């Protein structure tokens, strides 16, 4: 038997419920001829008579009664399924799976997700923290947050904000640094971030025309940014860290920015999506919340440094 056209079940059920082709056609908003033709084709598909037609009324046969009972369930299930899909595509609902790097995920995404869950109680969250790129499809990730510079231009990504890289040190070490130019920084202990592509070479600029490149000599190399922060706070050396990670230590005085007149290259904060035509509301709502968070007004730290 060929595949059944499920639309014909709706015509058939309407005829049985209405008791006539005319009333069924009126309910469906189509012509009586179309309803009659579709039911006749359904009978042909099933090779059985489903309806007995009299001058006053249409009555189902035994096979017709059986099919009607099952069809009502099928159509109700289909209606519920469409309703559920409509709910999912209208309101944030379901599990939101997010991938983010350890530093930004811990400092920014995790606290924001607490707010997200309070705002959208029909959602649950699964946050995957990793500094390695994650296969979005294989791991069923709805959205990935990438911080820095995107190497792959083919991904579906959108830049939602930026961050500054800041040269910082613990106060005791900062007091020992009197340089007002980057040239002699390599004379001081430096904590290199092994997660970066070039953890030792840094390009400083001032007033858009004065540029210096410095190669640091590492006292230690650590491959995770939060651990670099911990070692820097402990006075292990100078380090370059993103502003979102050092905002609080700078504000409390646990860290001091070095060479405030000089800038390092800024990086981007990107959301990366799996290939799809539509974004579910849970993703749209989270990205909007994250974008608002990363674009908040700058926070002033101790001294003249301003974080953005």
Buried (B, 14 or more C-beta within 10 A) or exposed (E): EEEEEEEBBBBBBBBBEBEBBBBBBBEBEBEBEEBBEBBEEBBEBBEEEBBEBEEEEBEBBEBBEEBBEEBBEBBEEEEEEEEEEEEBEEBBBBEBBBBBBBBBBBBBBBEBBEEBBEEBEEBEBBBEBEBEBBEBEEBEBBBBBBBBEBEEEEBEBEEBBBBBBBBBBBEEBBEEBEEEBBEEBEEBBBBBBBBBEEBBEBEBBBEEEEEBEBEBEBBBBBEBBBBBBEBBBEEBBBBBBBBBBBBEBBBEEBBBBBBBEBBBEEBBBBBBBBEEEEBBBBBEBBBEBBBEBBEEEEBEBBEEBBBB
